[in-house]
């Protein structure tokens, strides 16, 4: 089985950022689903819908490790939220060794 390039610890950190900066729901089942998707699946999805404060189209992009939302749902506040979330995700990625684990 091909291993995903994200460790469970890194996936948890990424989900923490989604909760803190993008309003993802912090429920155990949703967190476990996210962590499983990116740390256990051989081919993780490239588009993970987490919704949160970014609305129905709030998505986490893999392998870019960024978030966005539907263009028609973009507001100045959501744009700021996306920028802050993406900065937080980049910080997590830069201090993690994605192949460790």
Rosetta blueprint (number, residue, H / E / L):
1 X L
2 X L
3 X L
4 X L
5 X L
6 X L
7 X L
8 X H
9 X H
10 X H
11 X H
12 X H
13 X H
14 X H
15 X H
16 X H
17 X H
18 X H
19 X H
20 X H
21 X H
22 X H
23 X L
24 X L
25 X L
26 X L
27 X L
28 X H
29 X H
30 X H
31 X H
32 X H
33 X H
34 X H
35 X H
36 X H
37 X H
38 X H
39 X H
40 X L
41 X L
42 X L
43 X L
44 X L
45 X L
46 X L
47 X E
48 X E
49 X E
50 X L
51 X L
52 X H
53 X H
54 X H
55 X L
56 X L
57 X L
58 X L
59 X E
60 X E
61 X E
62 X L
63 X L
64 X L
65 X L
66 X E
67 X E
68 X E
69 X L
70 X L
71 X H
72 X H
73 X H
74 X L
75 X L
76 X H
77 X H
78 X H
79 X H
80 X H
81 X H
82 X H
83 X H
84 X H
85 X H
86 X H
87 X H
88 X H
89 X H
90 X H
91 X H
92 X H
93 X H
94 X H
95 X L
96 X L
97 X L
98 X L
99 X L
100 X L
101 X L
